[in-house]
Amino acid sequence: MNEFMDFAKSETAALKPTLWDKWFADVEKRVGHSLDGDQKKDGYSIDFLGDWFDEGLSSESAAARVKQALA
């Protein structure tokens, strides 16, 4: 029974937004559209955003970079 409860707790924890989820959602909100793009074509992509997140870039700065790429 304990093993089942541990499994249930891990599944529940997986449903909570991570720091990445919150950061990414904030960038999308600031930009005003989905950021699921192609880096070469659109100037932004989820992979590049992941790199920026890993580098510690703020969501505000990431949104500014995306907007600059769109200008």
C-alpha positions as CSV (number, residue, x, y, z in Angstrom):
1,M,0.0,0.0,0.0
2,N,2.8,2.4,0.8
3,E,4.3,1.9,-2.6
4,F,1.0,2.9,-4.2
5,M,0.8,6.0,-2.1
6,D,4.3,7.0,-3.1
7,F,3.4,6.5,-6.7
8,A,0.2,8.6,-6.3
9,K,2.2,11.4,-4.6
10,S,4.7,11.5,-7.5
11,E,1.9,11.7,-10.1
12,T,0.2,14.5,-8.2
13,A,3.5,16.4,-7.9
14,A,4.0,16.0,-11.7
15,L,0.8,18.0,-12.3
16,K,2.1,21.1,-10.5
17,P,3.7,23.7,-12.8
18,T,7.5,23.7,-12.6
19,L,9.6,26.9,-12.6
20,W,10.2,26.3,-16.3
21,D,6.4,26.1,-16.9
22,K,5.8,29.3,-15.1
23,W,8.7,31.1,-16.7
24,F,7.7,30.0,-20.2
25,A,4.0,31.0,-19.7
26,D,5.1,34.4,-18.5
27,V,7.3,34.9,-21.6
28,E,4.4,33.9,-23.8
29,K,2.1,36.3,-22.0
30,R,4.6,39.2,-22.4
31,V,5.0,38.4,-26.1
32,G,1.3,37.8,-26.7
33,H,1.4,34.6,-28.7
34,S,2.7,31.0,-28.8
35,L,6.5,30.7,-28.8
36,D,6.5,27.3,-30.5
37,G,8.4,28.6,-33.5
38,D,11.3,27.7,-35.7
39,Q,14.5,29.6,-34.7
40,K,15.8,30.1,-38.3
41,K,12.4,31.1,-39.7
42,D,10.7,32.9,-36.7
43,G,13.6,34.1,-34.6
44,Y,12.5,32.1,-31.6
45,S,11.9,28.5,-30.5
46,I,11.2,26.5,-27.4
47,D,14.7,25.1,-27.5
48,F,16.3,28.5,-27.5
49,L,14.0,29.6,-24.7
50,G,15.1,26.6,-22.8
51,D,18.7,27.7,-23.2
52,W,17.8,31.2,-22.0
53,F,16.0,29.7,-19.0
54,D,19.0,27.6,-18.1
55,E,21.2,30.6,-18.4
56,G,19.0,32.4,-15.8
57,L,17.6,35.0,-18.1
58,S,14.5,36.7,-16.7
59,S,11.2,36.2,-18.5
60,E,11.1,39.9,-19.1
61,S,14.5,39.8,-20.9
62,A,13.5,36.7,-22.9
63,A,10.4,38.4,-24.1
64,A,12.4,41.5,-25.1
65,R,14.7,39.2,-27.1
66,V,11.8,37.6,-28.9
67,K,10.2,41.0,-29.6
68,Q,13.6,42.2,-31.0
69,A,13.8,39.2,-33.2
70,L,10.3,40.0,-34.6
71,A,11.1,43.6,-35.3
